[in-house]
Amino acid sequence: MLIRYKKRLEKIAMGLLSFMPDEKEVKKLQDTIKEYETNEEWHLFLWKEGEDILGAIGVIAKENEKVILLQHISVDPSHRNLGIGKQMIQGLKEYFLTYEVKPNEQTEGFFEKCNNC
């Protein structure tokens, strides 16, 4: 299930986001997390199954356009190919019911793959 990011989950979120190609450096990760914590348009969610957090999905909500821009999506490598990414995108669509979810350049390939499954 999708849960909202909370500061106490910062290390887990940073670990998951570090699997994104542009989020390898610690300083960049710290800046990204800070943006999620301070920018009202940025929303970070984690995917939890039982007691384990297995994925992260981050978006920018453009309220005036009713668009959600998918900018980060990552699943723990030991839990990949189990449909968790697809479930996270579906959970996002259900959370933001009145918005259209669109990928950015980084997430486009994965987003299209999930929509074609």
Contact map, one row per residue, 1 for C-alpha under 8 A:
111000000000000000000000000000000000000000000011100000000000000000000000000000000000000100100000000000000000000000000
111100000000000000000000000000000000000000001111000000000000000000000000000000000000000100110000000000000000000000000
111110000000000000000000000000000000000000001111000000000000000000000000000000000000000000000000000000000000000000000
011111000000000000000000000000000000000000111100000000000000000000000000000000000000000000000000000000000000000000000
001111101100100000000000000000000000000000111100000000000000000000000000000000000000000000000000000000000000000000000
000111111100000000000000000000000000000000000000000000000000000000000000000000000000000000000000000000000000000000000
000011111100000000000000000000000000100000000000000000000000000000000000000000000000000000000000000000000000000000000
000001111110000000000000000000000000000000000000000000000000000000000000000000000000000000000000000000000000000000000
000011111111100000000000000000000000000000000000000000000000000000000000000000000000000000000000000000000000000000000
000011111111110000000000000000001000000000000000000000000000000000000000000000000000000000000000000000000000000000000
000000011111111000000000000000000000000000000000000000000000000000000000000000000000000000000000000000000000000000000
000000001111111100000000000000000000000000000000000010000000000000000000000000000000000000000000000000000000000000000
000010001111111110000000000000000000000000000100000000010000000000000000000000000000000000000000000000000000000000000
000000000111111111000000000011001000000000000000000000000000000000000000000000000000000000000000000000000000000000000
000000000011111111100000000000000000000000000000000000000000000000000000000000000000000000000000000000000000000000000
000000000001111111110000000000000000000000000000000000110000000000000000011100000000000000000000000000000000000000000
000000000000111111110010000010000000000000000000000000010000000000000001110000000000000000000000000000000000000000000
000000000000011111111011100010000000000000000000000000000000000000000000000000000000000000000000000000000000000000000
000000000000001111111011000000000000000000000000000000000000000000000000010000000000000000000000000000000000000000000
000000000000000111111111000000000000000000000000000000000000000000000001110000000000000000000000000000000000000000000
000000000000000001111111000000000000000000000000000000000000000000000000000000000000000000000000000000000000000000000
000000000000000000011111000000000000000000000000000000000000000000000000000000000000000000000000000000000000000000000
000000000000000011111111110110000000000000000000000000000000000000000000000000000000000000000000000000000000000000000
000000000000000001111111110110000000000000000000000000000000000000000000000000000000000000000000000000000000000000000
000000000000000001000011111110000000000000000000000000000000000000000000000000000000000000000000000000000000000000000
000000000000000000000011111111000000000000000000000000000000000000000000000000000000000000000000000000000000000000000
000000000000000000000000111111100000000000000000000000000000000000000000000000000000000000000000000000000000000000000
000000000000000000000011111111110000000000000000000000000000000000000000000000000000000000000000000000000000000000000
000000000000010011000011111111111000000000000000000000000000000000000000000000000000000000000000000000000000000000000
000000000000010000000000011111111100000000000000000000000000000000000000000000000000000000000000000000000000000000000
000000000000000000000000001111111110000000000000000000000000000000000000000000000000000000000000000000000000000000000
000000000000000000000000000111111111000000000000000000000000000000000000000000000000000000000000000000000000000000000
000000000100010000000000000011111111100000000000000000000000000000000000000000000000000000000000000000000000000000000
000000000000000000000000000001111111110000000000000000000000000000000000000000000000000000000000000000000000000000000
000000000000000000000000000000111111111001000000000000000000000000000000000000000000000000000000000000000000000000000
000000000000000000000000000000011111111101110000000000000000000000000000000000000000000000000000000000000000000000000
000000100000000000000000000000001111111001000000000000000000000000000000000000000000000000000000000000000000000000000
000000000000000000000000000000000111111100000000000000000000000000000000000000000000000000000000000000000000000000000
000000000000000000000000000000000011111111000000000000000000000000000000000000000000000000000000000000000000000000000
000000000000000000000000000000000001011111100000000000000000000000000000000000000000000000000000000000000000000000000
000000000000000000000000000000000000001111100000000000000001110000000000000000000000000000000000000000000000000000000
000000000000000000000000000000000011101111110000000000000111100000000000000000000000000000000000000000000000000000000
000110000000000000000000000000000001000111111000000000000111100000000000000000000000000000000000000000000000000000000
000110000000000000000000000000000001000001111100000000011110000000000000000000000000000000000000000000000000000000000
011110000000000000000000000000000000000000111110000000011100000000000000000000000000000000000000000000000000000000000
011110000000100000000000000000000000000000011111000011111000000000000000000000000000000000000000000000000000000000000
111000000000000000000000000000000000000000001111100011111000000000000000000000000001000100000000000000000000000000000
111000000000000000000000000000000000000000000111111111100000000000000000000000000000000000000000000000000000000000000
100000000000000000000000000000000000000000000011111111000000000000000000000000000000000000000000000000000000000000000
000000000000000000000000000000000000000000000001111100000000000000000000000000000000000000000000000000000000000000000
000000000000000000000000000000000000000000000001111110000000000000000000000000000000000000000000000000000000000000000
000000000000000000000000000000000000000000000001111111000000000000000000000000000000000000000000000000000000000000000
000000000001000000000000000000000000000000000111101111100000000000000000000000000000000000000000000000000000000000000
000000000000000000000000000000000000000000000111100111110000000000000000001100100000000000000000000000000000000000000
000000000000000100000000000000000000000000000111000011111000000000000000111100000001100000000000000000000000000000000
000000000000100110000000000000000000000000011110000001111100000000000001111000000000000000000000000000000000000000000
000000000000000000000000000000000000000000011110000000111110000000000111110000000000000110000000000000000000000000000
000000000000000000000000000000000000000001111000000000011111000000000111100000000000000000000000000000000000000000000
000000000000000000000000000000000000000001110000000000001111100000011111000000000000000000000000000000000000000000000
000000000000000000000000000000000000000011100000000000000111110000011110000000000000000000000000000000000000000000000
000000000000000000000000000000000000000011100000000000000011111001111000000000000000000000000000000000000000000000000
000000000000000000000000000000000000000010000000000000000001111111111000000000000000000000000000000000000000000000000
000000000000000000000000000000000000000000000000000000000000111111100000000000000000000000000000000000000000000000000
000000000000000000000000000000000000000000000000000000000000011111000000000000000000000000000000000000000000000000000
000000000000000000000000000000000000000000000000000000000000011111100000000000000000000000000000000000000000000000000
000000000000000000000000000000000000000000000000000000000000111111110000000000000000000000000000011100000000000000000
000000000000000000000000000000000000000000000000000000000000111011111000000000000000000000000000001111000000000000000
000000000000000000000000000000000000000000000000000000000011110001111100000000000000000000000001001111000000000000000
000000000000000000000000000000000000000000000000000000000011110000111110000000000000000000000000000011110000000000000
000000000000000000000000000000000000000000000000000000001111000000011111100000000000000000000000000011110010000000000
000000000000000000000000000000000000000000000000000000001111000000001111100000000000000000000000000000110110000000000
000000000000000010010000000000000000000000000000000000011110000000000111110000000000000000000000000000000110000000000
000000000000000010010000000000000000000000000000000000111100000000000111111000000000100000000000000000000010000000000
000000000000000110110000000000000000000000000000000000111000000000000001111100000000100000000000000000000000000000000
000000000000000100000000000000000000000000000000000001110000000000000000111110110001100000000000000000000000000000000
000000000000000100000000000000000000000000000000000001100000000000000000011111110000000000000000000000000000000000000
000000000000000000000000000000000000000000000000000000000000000000000000001111110000000000000000000000000000000000000
000000000000000000000000000000000000000000000000000000000000000000000000000111110000000000000000000000000000000000000
000000000000000000000000000000000000000000000000000001000000000000000000001111111101000000000000000000000000000000000
000000000000000000000000000000000000000000000000000000000000000000000000001111111111000000000000000000000000000000000
000000000000000000000000000000000000000000000000000000000000000000000000000000111111000000000000000000000000000000000
000000000000000000000000000000000000000000000000000000000000000000000000000000111111000000000000000000000000000000000
000000000000000000000000000000000000000000000000000000000000000000000000000000011111111000000000000000000000000000000
000000000000000000000000000000000000000000000010000000100000000000000000001000111111111100000000000000000000000000000
000000000000000000000000000000000000000000000000000000100000000000000000111000000011111110000000000000000000000001000
000000000000000000000000000000000000000000000000000000000000000000000000000000000011111111000000000000000000000001000
000000000000000000000000000000000000000000000000000000000000000000000000000000000011111111100000000000000000000000000
110000000000000000000000000000000000000000000010000000001000000000000000000000000001111111110000000000000000000000000
000000000000000000000000000000000000000000000000000000001000000000000000000000000000111111111000000000000000000000000
000000000000000000000000000000000000000000000000000000000000000000000000000000000000011111111100000000000000000000000
110000000000000000000000000000000000000000000000000000000000000000000000000000000000001111111110000000000000000000000
010000000000000000000000000000000000000000000000000000000000000000000000000000000000000111111111000000000000000000000
000000000000000000000000000000000000000000000000000000000000000000000000000000000000000011111111101110000000000000000
000000000000000000000000000000000000000000000000000000000000000000000000000000000000000001111111100000000000000000000
000000000000000000000000000000000000000000000000000000000000000000000000000000000000000000111111100000000000000000000
000000000000000000000000000000000000000000000000000000000000000000010000000000000000000000011111111000000000000000000
000000000000000000000000000000000000000000000000000000000000000000000000000000000000000000001111111000000000000000000
000000000000000000000000000000000000000000000000000000000000000001000000000000000000000000000001111100000000000000000
000000000000000000000000000000000000000000000000000000000000000001110000000000000000000000001001111110000000000000000
000000000000000000000000000000000000000000000000000000000000000001110000000000000000000000001000011111000000000000000
000000000000000000000000000000000000000000000000000000000000000000111100000000000000000000001000001111100000000000000
000000000000000000000000000000000000000000000000000000000000000000111100000000000000000000000000000111110000000000000
000000000000000000000000000000000000000000000000000000000000000000001110000000000000000000000000000011111111001000000
000000000000000000000000000000000000000000000000000000000000000000001110000000000000000000000000000001111111000000000
000000000000000000000000000000000000000000000000000000000000000000000000000000000000000000000000000000111111000000000
000000000000000000000000000000000000000000000000000000000000000000000011000000000000000000000000000000111111100000000
000000000000000000000000000000000000000000000000000000000000000000000111100000000000000000000000000000111111111000000
000000000000000000000000000000000000000000000000000000000000000000000000000000000000000000000000000000111111111100000
000000000000000000000000000000000000000000000000000000000000000000000000000000000000000000000000000000000111111110000
000000000000000000000000000000000000000000000000000000000000000000000000000000000000000000000000000000000011111111000
000000000000000000000000000000000000000000000000000000000000000000000000000000000000000000000000000000100011111111100
000000000000000000000000000000000000000000000000000000000000000000000000000000000000000000000000000000000001111111110
000000000000000000000000000000000000000000000000000000000000000000000000000000000000000000000000000000000000111111111
000000000000000000000000000000000000000000000000000000000000000000000000000000000000110000000000000000000000011111111
000000000000000000000000000000000000000000000000000000000000000000000000000000000000000000000000000000000000001111111
000000000000000000000000000000000000000000000000000000000000000000000000000000000000000000000000000000000000000111111
000000000000000000000000000000000000000000000000000000000000000000000000000000000000000000000000000000000000000011111
